[in-house]
Amino acid sequence: MFRITLNDTEKAELHQVARQAVGRVSERAHFVLLSAQGYSSPKIGELFGYEAQTVRNWLMNYQDQGCKGLADALRSGRPKKEPYLTAIVQAQASQPPPNSGYLQACWTVALLVLHLAQRFRMTVKPSTLRRALHCAGFHWTRPKLAPAHRRDPQRQAKEDRLKQVLTTPGATLIAEDECDLHLLAVVRAMWQRIGAQTRIPTPGKNAKRGVFGFLNLRTGAWFYHLTEHKRSANFISFLAQLLVAYPLGLIFVLVDNASIHTSKAVKQWITENPRLELVYLPTYSGHKLNPVEKVWWALKAEIAANRCFKSLKDLDVAIQRFFVRFTPSDAIKLANSEIIRSAHACLP
């Protein structure tokens, strides 16, 4: 007859399992305790309503694994009603309803339920469909408007010139851009306690500081100037400083099509200083092609996000503190782009 032998520690552990465990695990602990008292497997099975072999199997589990052997094995759970539902929902929701012959411009749960029933003969509850949408990577949120921009008729010519400039050996390549920073905070998402939304005190009167930035695409050297205004005269003054900083060779300056870059005064000054050329980026593409834009993103995120300044002097100090720690390697890494990679490819 198969019988379990227990010491005092094992008995105490089994008594605890028998008291605290739920349902069948507690019964199995009693199987072992009764076996240690001399009860046979058939007798234990008779007492609890189990087959003798079932009792014997649990006794052997305990002998091999201890109390862990009395626990239920992990179960896979109920199989999914429709294993391909997520894939089907992803494929259908990725296409607008008009592609399937519907009048509606966007999907709703009700429309998708109807569509699956008609197209795939699938009966799906709305709650199940919502879970499938989340699993497929969709969430319910507002879209954003994308203003229609006219295509730059000179786009191809500008792109061709940009490629020529980036592959000109020995030339100095500079990307230039401007931005404004205000005393008012740039409102960004942040961690907040639930039910206690953070309030950012605003200054009584707003003011702004203009910043001109110049990035050497090959060395990462960064130059910036704080100004009261962003005008053509300011831009020309800073271009003149580039001629002093780089006294030899051609200087190409990548700029967008803002009015301060295309004014008559700027074009006249460029004519008088042929060693420096402005390379205009295609219209509406400055935020993608000009790496200085990423410098502004980092600057605003660090010093202006959810923070107001009492005065322009305080704002100036914050800007200067940011750029004191802004090294050439930081600039190249932050502004990493196809333009910079092309500029570095021509280095000797």
C-alpha angles and dihedrals in degrees: 000000000000110000135173121226117206136189123214094266093052091047091052091049092049093048088053091050091047090053100041106030121090127240119319096012089061090050091052091054088055089051089061095043092050091047090054088053091057102265114145123232093250091051093049089048090051091052094050101030099250134126114262091240091055090054090046092052092054091047089053090048090054092048091053101038108014118224091340088068091064095063124097117260117247112272126215092226130226111328117250114269091228115015093191097048096103093050092048093048091048092052095046098041091049089068122063116249094249088067087065094046100264125135094220118098097215138026125259126187090251093051092047092050089052092045094051091048094051100037103034103019088238121148106207129172116233091241091052091049092051090054090049091051091053091047089051091055100258127130134178109254140131119273120229127237117250108205112225111245124201112241114253105247088210094048097112093047091049092048091049091049091048091054091050092050094048091053096047106116118223095014122124111242117203129178114204134190141149135222140180126232119195135203085238115086125255100237112227135165115272140167111277136169113262110260094012107086112193115247118210113207110228127214118256091243128022124227134171140218123214119220126196115199131193123188124190102221094206103042103024091234109160127206126180138174131198115220141173092224138026101221137143090257091057091047092050091049091055093045088055089055089055090059088055094045091049105033096172135056135004121321119204116194118196111213140162124242098267115145094249088061096047103039122126091247092056093046091049092051091049090052089055093047105046093169087076123060129187112222109202117214118221112278116272092011100089093100089056102038103033110081092198087074089070090053089057091049091054093044094052093043092054105039107019107035108115092341129112124199126220095215143004088252090061090047091050091052091051092050092049092048090053094052095043087071094038104108127187090252089052090052095049093045094046095045095042106155144140089268093057092045090052091048092052093047090069096052114117 
